[in-house]
Amino acid sequence: MVVGNQIGGQQGMLIGLLMAGVSNFFSYFFSDRMVLAQYGAKEVTASQQPHLFAIVDRLARSGDMPMPKVYMIDMQAPNAFATGRDPAHAAIAVSPSIMKLMTTDELEAVIAHELGHVKNYDILISSMAATIAGALSYLAHIAYYIGPSSRGSDDRGRGGSPLSLLFLVIVTPLIGTLLHLAVSRQREYGADEYSAHLTRNPRALASALAKLGGVAAQYPATPEPGQESTAHLFIINPFDTSFIQSLFSTHPPLAERIARLKEIVI
């Protein structure tokens, strides 16, 4: 609303309020369904995937959480993510290849990491951060096309100079992106620690991350349109990134995560 006010006065503020309300409503209630559909996720039962189902059930009980739904995603690269706005509406999704790549201890550590996101409401928080980042970027996009010349003479010069408009266009989406990155990175460290304490085996997650990182480096996935915005959900970034893109990654450096895990004493 503040940015909208700077761009277009009262009218811009109302647009900002409308965007905030609509985007947060859909983010809160439908982001889980949208991301599952985006990756062709199919829910599985205990009879279809007994090994995976047993791991999720055992860890959910240990963490005093409701049993989340379990999905298999249509993705060749080994990876996993959690989604859902709270523990009562959570889902754990894994690719078939991660089950072949991981030992039982490593797979447990990966699932525990994802349950950590659910337990700490990370998916909701990250979704809201992503929504804010997207809304700010969209407002800056509007500012680029509206410009100060579109304001009426009665707008009392709010944000009137072209220099302030240029500042908004450049800095506003950057602020939103940095907010999203800061939230996502800290939440990854927290989920790693949760996994270490829930499984009482931090080295299992360190080993799993090393394996996943090695495969991702050698065979990076190419995102389809719109999938880049979901990278923060996965346990590691599954997509090919350049050096510049890696600076703005939603995940902390893999080596740092592994080093922190190896320092945890249970």
Backbone as CSV, one residue per row, in Angstrom:
resi,resn,N_x,N_y,N_z,CA_x,CA_y,CA_z,C_x,C_y,C_z
1,MET,0.827,-1.205,0.000,0.000,0.000,0.000,0.863,1.256,0.000
2,VAL,1.964,1.209,0.765,2.869,2.372,0.810,3.475,2.625,-0.567
3,VAL,3.953,1.555,-1.197,4.550,1.703,-2.524,3.496,2.159,-3.524
4,GLY,2.300,1.581,-3.447,1.230,1.997,-4.346,0.883,3.459,-4.169
5,ASN,0.918,3.937,-2.929,0.649,5.345,-2.654,1.710,6.237,-3.279
6,GLN,2.965,5.799,-3.210,4.048,6.586,-3.808,3.941,6.617,-5.324
7,ILE,3.422,5.538,-5.897,3.326,5.463,-7.351,2.127,6.242,-7.868
8,GLY,0.964,6.057,-7.232,-0.254,6.624,-7.804,-1.191,7.279,-6.821
9,GLY,-0.669,7.731,-5.682,-1.535,8.412,-4.724,-2.574,7.488,-4.135
10,GLN,-3.778,8.018,-3.863,-4.828,7.213,-3.244,-5.261,6.058,-4.136
11,GLN,-5.320,6.304,-5.422,-5.700,5.240,-6.342,-4.671,4.111,-6.321
12,GLY,-3.393,4.480,-6.317,-2.336,3.470,-6.244,-2.371,2.703,-4.936
13,MET,-2.711,3.408,-3.844,-2.797,2.739,-2.547,-3.922,1.710,-2.538
14,LEU,-5.041,2.036,-3.156,-6.150,1.091,-3.241,-5.796,-0.110,-4.099
15,ILE,-5.045,0.129,-5.177,-4.585,-0.989,-6.010,-3.666,-1.893,-5.208
16,GLY,-2.768,-1.281,-4.421,-1.865,-2.061,-3.578,-2.618,-2.889,-2.551
17,LEU,-3.663,-2.309,-1.953,-4.472,-3.029,-0.976,-5.188,-4.207,-1.630
18,LEU,-5.742,-3.970,-2.808,-6.442,-5.036,-3.531,-5.484,-6.169,-3.885
19,MET,-4.302,-5.804,-4.388,-3.314,-6.821,-4.747,-2.884,-7.627,-3.530
20,ALA,-2.659,-6.948,-2.412,-2.244,-7.637,-1.188,-3.309,-8.619,-0.730
21,GLY,-4.563,-8.171,-0.753,-5.651,-9.039,-0.297,-5.823,-10.270,-1.176
22,VAL,-5.858,-10.058,-2.495,-6.078,-11.174,-3.417,-4.901,-12.141,-3.402
23,SER,-3.684,-11.606,-3.487,-2.513,-12.479,-3.580,-2.309,-13.276,-2.297
24,ASN,-2.523,-12.647,-1.142,-2.357,-13.379,0.111,-3.469,-14.397,0.332
25,PHE,-4.679,-14.101,-0.132,-5.772,-15.071,-0.028,-5.433,-16.335,-0.810
26,PHE,-5.028,-16.161,-2.061,-4.696,-17.321,-2.878,-3.439,-18.021,-2.381
27,SER,-2.469,-17.247,-1.900,-1.251,-17.848,-1.370,-1.556,-18.704,-0.153
28,TYR,-2.448,-18.241,0.697,-2.760,-18.956,1.943,-3.525,-20.249,1.671
29,PHE,-4.510,-20.181,0.800,-5.415,-21.322,0.642,-5.061,-22.259,-0.526
30,PHE,-4.376,-21.757,-1.538,-4.239,-22.562,-2.747,-2.800,-22.784,-3.221
31,SER,-1.803,-22.231,-2.532,-0.432,-22.373,-3.027,0.012,-23.831,-3.043
32,ASP,-0.451,-24.633,-2.048,-0.044,-26.029,-2.010,-0.592,-26.797,-3.207
33,ARG,-1.859,-26.579,-3.536,-2.464,-27.284,-4.665,-1.809,-26.877,-5.983
34,MET,-1.480,-25.593,-6.090,-0.896,-25.115,-7.339,0.484,-25.714,-7.580
35,VAL,1.311,-25.776,-6.542,2.663,-26.294,-6.742,2.635,-27.801,-6.966
36,LEU,1.728,-28.518,-6.302,1.608,-29.955,-6.536,1.151,-30.237,-7.964
37,ALA,0.208,-29.447,-8.440,-0.260,-29.614,-9.818,0.837,-29.265,-10.816
38,GLN,1.649,-28.271,-10.462,2.719,-27.829,-11.348,3.734,-28.940,-11.615
39,TYR,3.920,-29.831,-10.640,4.886,-30.911,-10.788,4.222,-32.270,-11.004
40,GLY,2.966,-32.259,-11.404,2.275,-33.497,-11.707,2.262,-34.473,-10.553
41,ALA,2.105,-33.969,-9.332,2.156,-34.819,-8.135,0.943,-35.734,-8.055
42,LYS,1.194,-36.977,-7.634,0.128,-37.949,-7.441,0.215,-38.493,-6.022
43,GLU,-0.894,-38.430,-5.305,-0.910,-38.924,-3.931,-0.753,-40.445,-3.908
44,VAL,0.029,-40.934,-2.960,0.249,-42.374,-2.830,-0.231,-42.837,-1.460
45,THR,-0.540,-44.120,-1.383,-1.025,-44.716,-0.146,0.035,-45.652,0.431
46,ALA,-0.251,-46.176,1.611,0.675,-47.089,2.269,0.868,-48.369,1.464
47,SER,-0.161,-48.807,0.768,-0.036,-50.022,-0.037,0.792,-49.803,-1.290
48,GLN,0.808,-48.571,-1.795,1.572,-48.268,-3.006,3.042,-48.004,-2.718
49,GLN,3.330,-47.315,-1.631,4.705,-46.973,-1.253,4.891,-47.259,0.240
50,PRO,4.936,-48.520,0.621,4.994,-48.848,2.061,6.239,-48.325,2.760
51,HIS,7.399,-48.371,2.091,8.647,-47.923,2.727,8.601,-46.420,2.997
52,LEU,8.236,-45.648,1.990,8.156,-44.197,2.134,7.083,-43.813,3.137
53,PHE,5.935,-44.443,3.027,4.812,-44.120,3.902,5.168,-44.397,5.359
54,ALA,5.863,-45.510,5.605,6.241,-45.871,6.975,7.213,-44.849,7.567
55,ILE,8.146,-44.354,6.750,9.110,-43.351,7.218,8.393,-42.060,7.597
56,VAL,7.522,-41.588,6.718,6.795,-40.345,6.986,5.932,-40.490,8.237
57,ASP,5.238,-41.620,8.356,4.361,-41.848,9.503,5.160,-41.883,10.805
58,ARG,6.274,-42.603,10.805,7.096,-42.724,12.020,7.671,-41.378,12.445
59,LEU,8.156,-40.617,11.500,8.746,-39.321,11.832,7.676,-38.313,12.260
60,ALA,6.506,-38.362,11.630,5.424,-37.458,12.029,4.995,-37.749,13.466
61,ARG,4.937,-39.024,13.824,4.589,-39.381,15.202,5.667,-38.909,16.173
62,SER,6.922,-39.074,15.782,8.022,-38.637,16.651,8.017,-37.131,16.844
63,GLY,7.599,-36.418,15.825,7.540,-34.966,15.912,6.217,-34.436,16.426
64,ASP,5.320,-35.347,16.854,4.013,-34.967,17.391,3.247,-34.112,16.380
65,MET,3.155,-34.642,15.157,2.478,-33.946,14.073,1.437,-34.855,13.442
66,PRO,0.398,-34.260,12.833,-0.536,-35.082,12.051,0.182,-35.697,10.855
67,MET,-0.276,-36.847,10.426,0.305,-37.494,9.255,0.009,-36.665,8.011
68,PRO,1.033,-36.168,7.329,0.770,-35.403,6.104,0.432,-36.325,4.941
69,LYS,-0.140,-35.767,3.905,-0.349,-36.529,2.679,1.011,-36.754,2.005
70,VAL,1.114,-37.838,1.288,2.378,-38.197,0.645,2.166,-38.243,-0.864
71,TYR,3.062,-37.588,-1.590,2.942,-37.503,-3.042,4.245,-37.931,-3.720
72,MET,4.103,-38.445,-4.926,5.236,-38.652,-5.830,5.122,-37.605,-6.925
73,ILE,6.249,-36.946,-7.227,6.223,-35.884,-8.223,6.887,-36.341,-9.518
74,ASP,6.415,-35.768,-10.608,6.920,-36.102,-11.935,8.196,-35.301,-12.194
75,MET,9.301,-35.784,-11.655,10.576,-35.074,-11.762,11.706,-36.098,-11.788
76,GLN,12.567,-36.015,-12.786,13.643,-36.993,-12.915,14.726,-36.803,-11.859
77,ALA,15.039,-35.559,-11.533,16.106,-35.287,-10.566,15.681,-35.705,-9.171
78,PRO,16.600,-36.251,-8.371,16.259,-36.608,-6.991,16.069,-35.354,-6.142
79,ASN,14.888,-35.236,-5.542,14.610,-34.062,-4.732,13.336,-34.310,-3.932
80,ALA,13.028,-33.378,-3.049,11.836,-33.491,-2.213,11.432,-32.098,-1.752
81,PHE,10.144,-31.928,-1.464,9.684,-30.675,-0.883,8.445,-30.927,-0.041
82,ALA,8.150,-29.958,0.811,6.928,-29.974,1.617,6.103,-28.763,1.239
83,THR,4.809,-28.887,1.367,3.936,-27.757,1.111,2.730,-27.861,2.029
84,GLY,1.966,-26.783,2.109,0.825,-26.740,3.017,0.965,-25.624,4.017
85,ARG,-0.161,-24.996,4.361,-0.108,-23.793,5.192,0.084,-24.081,6.675
86,ASP,-0.190,-25.322,7.114,-0.008,-25.678,8.515,0.086,-27.194,8.616
87,PRO,0.466,-27.737,9.785,0.622,-29.191,9.897,-0.631,-29.990,9.560
88,ALA,-1.804,-29.404,9.743,-3.041,-30.121,9.442,-3.347,-30.164,7.950
89,HIS,-2.667,-29.341,7.157,-2.906,-29.298,5.708,-1.579,-29.454,4.951
90,ALA,-0.749,-30.366,5.410,0.595,-30.496,4.854,0.686,-31.663,3.878
91,ALA,1.689,-31.581,3.029,1.976,-32.654,2.082,3.485,-32.767,1.917
92,ILE,3.957,-33.998,1.827,5.356,-34.278,1.539,5.430,-34.872,0.145
93,ALA,6.256,-34.313,-0.698,6.378,-34.787,-2.078,7.831,-35.149,-2.379
94,VAL,8.034,-36.306,-2.989,9.381,-36.755,-3.329,9.388,-37.248,-4.772
95,SER,10.550,-37.195,-5.387,10.714,-37.762,-6.719,11.074,-39.242,-6.587
96,PRO,10.701,-40.076,-7.542,11.042,-41.499,-7.459,12.546,-41.746,-7.356
97,SER,13.346,-40.916,-8.011,14.792,-41.144,-8.039,15.453,-40.928,-6.681
98,ILE,14.867,-40.086,-5.813,15.507,-39.852,-4.518,15.422,-41.102,-3.647
99,MET,14.388,-41.894,-3.848,14.255,-43.121,-3.069,15.284,-44.167,-3.483
100,LYS,15.705,-44.116,-4.746,16.735,-45.041,-5.221,18.128,-44.577,-4.801
101,LEU,18.310,-43.270,-4.714,19.623,-42.705,-4.417,19.982,-42.794,-2.940
102,MET,18.986,-42.653,-2.061,19.235,-42.531,-0.638,19.213,-43.879,0.085
103,THR,20.034,-43.980,1.127,19.871,-45.073,2.078,18.651,-44.766,2.943
104,THR,18.233,-45.728,3.748,17.077,-45.496,4.621,17.334,-44.342,5.582
105,ASP,18.531,-44.297,6.178,18.862,-43.207,7.109,18.851,-41.858,6.404
106,GLU,19.383,-41.805,5.194,19.419,-40.542,4.453,18.022,-40.106,4.049
107,LEU,17.198,-41.049,3.610,15.827,-40.701,3.231,15.051,-40.209,4.450
108,GLU,15.256,-40.838,5.592,14.622,-40.372,6.828,15.047,-38.942,7.147
109,ALA,16.319,-38.652,6.970,16.826,-37.312,7.261,16.199,-36.275,6.331
110,VAL,16.040,-36.630,5.055,15.418,-35.719,4.087,13.956,-35.474,4.458
111,ILE,13.221,-36.538,4.765,11.812,-36.389,5.148,11.693,-35.570,6.434
112,ALA,12.597,-35.806,7.391,12.578,-35.036,8.643,12.824,-33.558,8.372
113,HIS,13.706,-33.252,7.434,13.951,-31.861,7.046,12.657,-31.221,6.545
114,GLU,11.946,-31.935,5.678,10.704,-31.386,5.139,9.635,-31.255,6.215
115,LEU,9.588,-32.211,7.132,8.653,-32.098,8.248,9.001,-30.908,9.140
116,GLY,10.286,-30.574,9.214,10.700,-29.395,9.963,10.100,-28.127,9.383
117,HIS,10.050,-28.051,8.051,9.405,-26.903,7.417,7.931,-26.833,7.804
118,VAL,7.284,-27.983,7.839,5.861,-28.024,8.194,5.669,-27.631,9.656
119,LYS,6.464,-28.221,10.529,6.349,-27.981,11.972,6.516,-26.506,12.314
120,ASN,7.436,-25.845,11.622,7.755,-24.445,11.916,6.984,-23.452,11.052
121,TYR,5.987,-23.938,10.314,5.162,-23.083,9.457,6.008,-22.349,8.414
122,ASP,7.097,-22.978,7.979,7.981,-22.325,7.013,7.324,-22.128,5.657
123,ILE,6.484,-23.085,5.257,5.868,-22.978,3.937,4.953,-21.774,3.884
124,LEU,4.176,-21.576,4.946,3.291,-20.409,5.005,4.104,-19.123,4.976
125,ILE,5.149,-19.057,5.797,5.968,-17.843,5.881,6.669,-17.563,4.557
126,SER,7.243,-18.605,3.953,7.929,-18.431,2.674,6.948,-18.039,1.573
127,SER,5.748,-18.610,1.609,4.744,-18.259,0.607,4.356,-16.797,0.733
128,MET,4.197,-16.332,1.971,3.858,-14.924,2.176,5.010,-14.017,1.730
129,ALA,6.238,-14.434,2.027,7.389,-13.638,1.600,7.462,-13.578,0.077
130,ALA,7.208,-14.710,-0.569,7.208,-14.745,-2.024,6.079,-13.886,-2.590
131,THR,4.926,-13.905,-1.911,3.793,-13.090,-2.340,4.125,-11.605,-2.255
132,ILE,4.755,-11.212,-1.141,5.156,-9.810,-0.995,6.162,-9.424,-2.077
133,ALA,7.139,-10.295,-2.315,8.143,-10.023,-3.343,7.482,-9.872,-4.706
134,GLY,6.545,-10.765,-5.001,5.852,-10.686,-6.282,5.004,-9.440,-6.405
135,ALA,4.315,-9.079,-5.317,3.469,-7.890,-5.337,4.298,-6.623,-5.537
136,LEU,5.442,-6.553,-4.850,6.313,-5.381,-5.010,6.850,-5.283,-6.434
137,SER,7.228,-6.416,-6.999,7.724,-6.416,-8.373,6.635,-5.958,-9.346
138,TYR,5.400,-6.425,-9.094,4.301,-6.045,-9.973,3.981,-4.562,-9.844
139,LEU,4.032,-4.037,-8.623,3.798,-2.608,-8.431,4.866,-1.776,-9.134
140,ALA,6.110,-2.239,-9.054,7.182,-1.525,-9.755,6.948,-1.568,-11.258
141,HIS,6.432,-2.702,-11.749,6.116,-2.830,-13.176,5.030,-1.834,-13.567
142,ILE,4.016,-1.689,-12.702,2.954,-0.711,-12.956,3.528,0.698,-12.976
143,ALA,4.441,0.964,-12.014,5.046,2.302,-11.929,5.788,2.659,-13.203
144,TYR,6.416,1.669,-13.804,7.189,1.916,-15.024,6.298,2.435,-16.142
145,TYR,5.072,1.889,-16.235,4.175,2.269,-17.315,3.285,3.457,-16.966
146,ILE,2.973,3.608,-15.653,2.133,4.737,-15.269,2.937,6.028,-15.240
147,GLY,4.026,6.015,-14.415,4.882,7.191,-14.352,4.218,8.362,-13.674
148,PRO,5.011,9.353,-13.304,4.466,10.509,-12.591,3.553,11.364,-13.451
149,SER,3.674,11.267,-14.784,2.872,12.116,-15.651,1.394,11.774,-15.598
150,SER,1.066,10.527,-15.128,-0.325,10.109,-15.089,-1.056,10.626,-13.863
151,ARG,-0.365,11.221,-12.920,-1.002,11.695,-11.703,-1.720,13.016,-11.971
152,GLY,-2.804,13.161,-11.318,-3.544,14.404,-11.455,-2.859,15.549,-10.722
153,SER,-3.296,16.744,-11.008,-2.686,17.909,-10.374,-3.044,18.001,-8.904
154,ASP,-4.117,17.261,-8.493,-4.535,17.318,-7.093,-3.831,16.298,-6.221
155,ASP,-2.851,15.591,-6.788,-2.201,14.519,-6.023,-1.099,15.047,-5.112
156,ARG,-0.916,16.378,-5.137,0.003,17.057,-4.212,1.433,16.544,-4.339
157,GLY,1.784,16.102,-5.557,3.186,15.811,-5.832,3.747,14.604,-5.153
158,ARG,2.937,13.670,-4.741,3.466,12.495,-4.057,4.332,11.691,-5.011
159,GLY,5.571,11.465,-4.605,6.473,10.660,-5.423,6.625,11.217,-6.817
160,GLY,6.574,12.546,-6.946,6.436,13.144,-8.256,7.645,13.134,-9.142
161,SER,8.843,13.068,-8.634,10.009,13.235,-9.482,10.327,11.955,-10.233
162,PRO,10.822,12.084,-11.481,11.219,10.894,-12.240,12.310,10.103,-11.529
163,LEU,13.178,10.806,-10.772,14.253,10.113,-10.061,13.688,9.190,-8.987
164,SER,12.669,9.667,-8.243,12.063,8.821,-7.214,11.329,7.645,-7.849
165,LEU,10.728,7.875,-9.027,10.057,6.791,-9.733,11.065,5.735,-10.158
166,LEU,12.203,6.184,-10.696,13.248,5.254,-11.109,13.746,4.457,-9.914
167,PHE,13.891,5.132,-8.778,14.309,4.442,-7.548,13.318,3.337,-7.182
168,LEU,12.018,3.651,-7.263,11.000,2.656,-6.944,11.062,1.469,-7.895
169,VAL,11.197,1.757,-9.186,11.196,0.699,-10.195,12.363,-0.258,-9.988
170,ILE,13.533,0.287,-9.616,14.727,-0.548,-9.474,14.803,-1.190,-8.091
171,VAL,14.591,-0.394,-7.055,14.850,-0.857,-5.694,13.699,-1.679,-5.122
172,THR,12.444,-1.341,-5.462,11.304,-2.033,-4.865,11.324,-3.538,-5.102
173,PRO,11.463,-4.017,-6.355,11.514,-5.475,-6.533,12.741,-6.104,-5.899
174,LEU,13.845,-5.343,-5.831,15.052,-5.873,-5.190,14.824,-6.086,-3.696
175,ILE,14.133,-5.141,-3.057,13.821,-5.290,-1.632,12.969,-6.538,-1.413
176,GLY,11.965,-6.719,-2.258,11.111,-7.894,-2.135,11.882,-9.187,-2.321
177,THR,12.780,-9.208,-3.296,13.587,-10.406,-3.547,14.499,-10.711,-2.377
178,LEU,15.170,-9.682,-1.839,16.074,-9.891,-0.707,15.313,-10.363,0.528
179,LEU,14.102,-9.853,0.714,13.264,-10.319,1.829,12.977,-11.809,1.688
180,HIS,12.587,-12.200,0.492,12.273,-13.615,0.232,13.501,-14.493,0.460
181,LEU,14.651,-14.044,-0.028,15.879,-14.826,0.117,16.279,-14.971,1.576
182,ALA,16.198,-13.878,2.324,16.599,-13.925,3.727,15.720,-14.894,4.513
183,VAL,14.420,-14.840,4.268,13.502,-15.742,4.966,13.792,-17.189,4.585
184,SER,13.930,-17.453,3.282,14.121,-18.823,2.812,15.419,-19.419,3.330
185,ARG,16.497,-18.664,3.298,17.796,-19.198,3.727,17.799,-19.547,5.212
186,GLN,17.261,-18.672,6.022,17.230,-18.960,7.462,16.344,-20.164,7.767
187,ARG,15.275,-20.307,7.025,14.379,-21.438,7.245,15.039,-22.754,6.846
188,GLU,15.916,-22.735,5.872,16.627,-23.959,5.483,17.552,-24.417,6.615
189,TYR,18.269,-23.501,7.208,19.123,-23.859,8.349,18.292,-24.440,9.489
190,GLY,17.136,-23.814,9.747,16.281,-24.300,10.822,15.749,-25.699,10.563
191,ALA,15.368,-25.985,9.315,14.866,-27.318,8.972,15.978,-28.358,9.053
192,ASP,17.194,-27.973,8.695,18.331,-28.890,8.833,18.538,-29.276,10.298
193,GLU,18.479,-28.294,11.180,18.656,-28.565,12.611,17.517,-29.427,13.154
194,TYR,16.309,-29.163,12.686,15.169,-29.966,13.131,15.366,-31.432,12.735
195,SER,15.790,-31.655,11.508,16.041,-33.019,11.028,17.103,-33.705,11.872
196,ALA,18.173,-32.980,12.165,19.266,-33.563,12.951,18.784,-34.025,14.316
197,HIS,17.934,-33.216,14.964,17.475,-33.562,16.309,16.345,-34.591,16.277
198,LEU,15.492,-34.561,15.250,14.399,-35.528,15.183,14.928,-36.937,14.901
199,THR,15.891,-37.034,13.990,16.436,-38.357,13.651,17.606,-38.741,14.551
200,ARG,18.138,-37.745,15.271,19.341,-37.943,16.102,20.509,-38.451,15.252
201,ASN,20.536,-37.980,14.007,21.568,-38.427,13.072,21.880,-37.314,12.077
202,PRO,22.565,-36.239,12.528,22.837,-35.115,11.621,23.703,-35.491,10.434
203,ARG,24.561,-36.477,10.582,25.454,-36.857,9.475,24.693,-37.536,8.339
204,ALA,23.534,-38.108,8.645,22.729,-38.712,7.582,22.221,-37.629,6.630
205,LEU,21.768,-36.499,7.179,21.318,-35.405,6.319,22.500,-34.787,5.578
206,ALA,23.645,-34.660,6.241,24.834,-34.135,5.568,25.203,-35.006,4.376
207,SER,25.141,-36.316,4.555,25.436,-37.241,3.466,24.407,-37.120,2.352
208,ALA,23.127,-36.987,2.724,22.068,-36.848,1.726,22.242,-35.565,0.913
209,LEU,22.572,-34.470,1.584,22.770,-33.197,0.884,23.947,-33.273,-0.074
210,ALA,25.020,-33.954,0.347,26.182,-34.106,-0.519,25.816,-34.892,-1.777
211,LYS,25.041,-35.950,-1.616,24.605,-36.733,-2.774,23.724,-35.906,-3.706
212,LEU,22.751,-35.218,-3.123,21.832,-34.420,-3.928,22.565,-33.298,-4.657
213,GLY,23.516,-32.667,-3.950,24.287,-31.600,-4.573,25.133,-32.102,-5.721
214,GLY,25.708,-33.292,-5.570,26.518,-33.860,-6.630,25.714,-34.154,-7.876
215,VAL,24.524,-34.708,-7.700,23.664,-35.002,-8.847,23.186,-33.708,-9.502
216,ALA,22.785,-32.720,-8.687,22.287,-31.451,-9.228,23.359,-30.720,-10.010
217,ALA,24.610,-30.806,-9.537,25.707,-30.146,-10.242,25.992,-30.817,-11.582
218,GLN,25.860,-32.131,-11.615,26.164,-32.879,-12.834,24.987,-32.913,-13.808
219,TYR,23.779,-32.995,-13.247,22.587,-33.073,-14.098,21.540,-32.071,-13.623
220,PRO,21.800,-30.778,-13.797,20.822,-29.785,-13.342,19.542,-29.859,-14.169
221,ALA,18.417,-29.655,-13.498,17.126,-29.652,-14.180,16.896,-28.301,-14.838
222,THR,16.179,-28.325,-15.933,15.807,-27.093,-16.621,14.375,-26.752,-16.251
223,PRO,14.149,-25.605,-15.628,12.787,-25.281,-15.179,11.858,-24.962,-16.340
224,GLU,10.629,-25.405,-16.212,9.595,-24.988,-17.135,9.103,-23.611,-16.711
225,PRO,8.367,-22.913,-17.595,7.902,-21.564,-17.241,7.166,-21.534,-15.915
226,GLY,7.616,-20.642,-15.025,6.984,-20.461,-13.728,7.559,-21.306,-12.613
227,GLN,8.383,-22.310,-12.952,8.880,-23.198,-11.908,10.019,-22.593,-11.096
228,GLU,10.690,-21.573,-11.631,11.774,-20.956,-10.864,11.279,-20.422,-9.529
229,SER,10.034,-19.975,-9.481,9.485,-19.390,-8.244,9.242,-20.436,-7.163
230,THR,9.322,-21.723,-7.518,9.099,-22.782,-6.536,10.400,-23.386,-6.032
231,ALA,11.546,-22.874,-6.471,12.838,-23.476,-6.106,13.050,-23.495,-4.599
232,HIS,12.503,-22.490,-3.892,12.723,-22.415,-2.447,12.060,-23.553,-1.685
233,LEU,11.097,-24.233,-2.306,10.403,-25.318,-1.623,11.263,-26.572,-1.490
234,PHE,12.137,-26.809,-2.447,12.899,-28.050,-2.485,14.020,-28.055,-1.447
235,ILE,14.474,-29.259,-1.098,15.545,-29.370,-0.107,16.846,-28.798,-0.644
236,ILE,17.078,-28.893,-1.959,18.147,-28.142,-2.616,17.573,-27.563,-3.899
237,ASN,18.179,-26.504,-4.397,17.723,-25.893,-5.645,17.934,-26.877,-6.784
238,PRO,16.862,-27.307,-7.456,17.013,-28.332,-8.491,17.407,-27.805,-9.859
239,PHE,17.444,-26.473,-10.006,17.591,-25.905,-11.324,19.002,-25.398,-11.589
240,ASP,19.334,-25.368,-12.854,20.639,-24.875,-13.284,20.712,-23.379,-13.027
241,THR,21.775,-22.944,-12.350,21.925,-21.523,-12.034,23.327,-21.047,-12.387
242,SER,23.401,-19.835,-12.900,24.694,-19.224,-13.175,25.280,-18.693,-11.876
243,PHE,26.506,-18.181,-11.954,27.142,-17.626,-10.757,26.336,-16.460,-10.205
244,ILE,25.867,-15.576,-11.084,25.095,-14.422,-10.640,23.782,-14.874,-10.010
245,GLN,23.125,-15.857,-10.657,21.874,-16.362,-10.107,22.074,-17.022,-8.753
246,SER,23.215,-17.670,-8.568,23.474,-18.348,-7.301,23.587,-17.358,-6.148
247,LEU,23.987,-16.122,-6.449,24.071,-15.107,-5.407,22.689,-14.766,-4.856
248,PHE,21.664,-14.964,-5.680,20.300,-14.674,-5.277,19.509,-15.960,-5.045
249,SER,20.210,-17.042,-4.720,19.548,-18.320,-4.482,18.742,-18.288,-3.194
250,THR,17.633,-19.009,-3.187,16.811,-19.108,-1.985,17.400,-20.071,-0.965
251,HIS,18.459,-20.796,-1.341,19.095,-21.745,-0.437,20.482,-21.240,-0.048
252,PRO,20.893,-21.464,1.196,22.271,-21.130,1.591,23.239,-22.080,0.899
253,PRO,24.527,-21.733,0.860,25.504,-22.618,0.219,25.461,-24.022,0.803
254,LEU,25.492,-25.015,-0.069,25.379,-26.403,0.370,26.526,-26.782,1.304
255,ALA,27.734,-26.304,1.004,28.890,-26.621,1.848,28.702,-26.090,3.263
256,GLU,28.088,-24.920,3.381,27.841,-24.338,4.708,26.808,-25.157,5.473
257,ARG,25.777,-25.606,4.789,24.760,-26.436,5.445,25.371,-27.748,5.949
258,ILE,26.205,-28.375,5.125,26.838,-29.639,5.511,27.780,-29.421,6.684
259,ALA,28.541,-28.328,6.639,29.481,-28.036,7.727,28.737,-27.822,9.043
260,ARG,27.623,-27.118,8.993,26.840,-26.875,10.216,26.287,-28.194,10.776
261,LEU,25.837,-29.052,9.902,25.307,-30.344,10.357,26.374,-31.182,11.043
262,LYS,27.578,-31.159,10.505,28.659,-31.951,11.071,29.117,-31.429,12.442
263,GLU,28.770,-30.180,12.728,29.119,-29.602,14.016,28.086,-29.902,15.108
264,ILE,26.899,-30.382,14.699,25.851,-30.664,15.671,26.193,-31.937,16.440
265,VAL,26.110,-31.849,17.741,26.367,-33.006,18.604,25.048,-33.388,19.283
266,ILE,24.642,-34.627,19.071,23.390,-35.126,19.653,23.705,-35.907,20.934
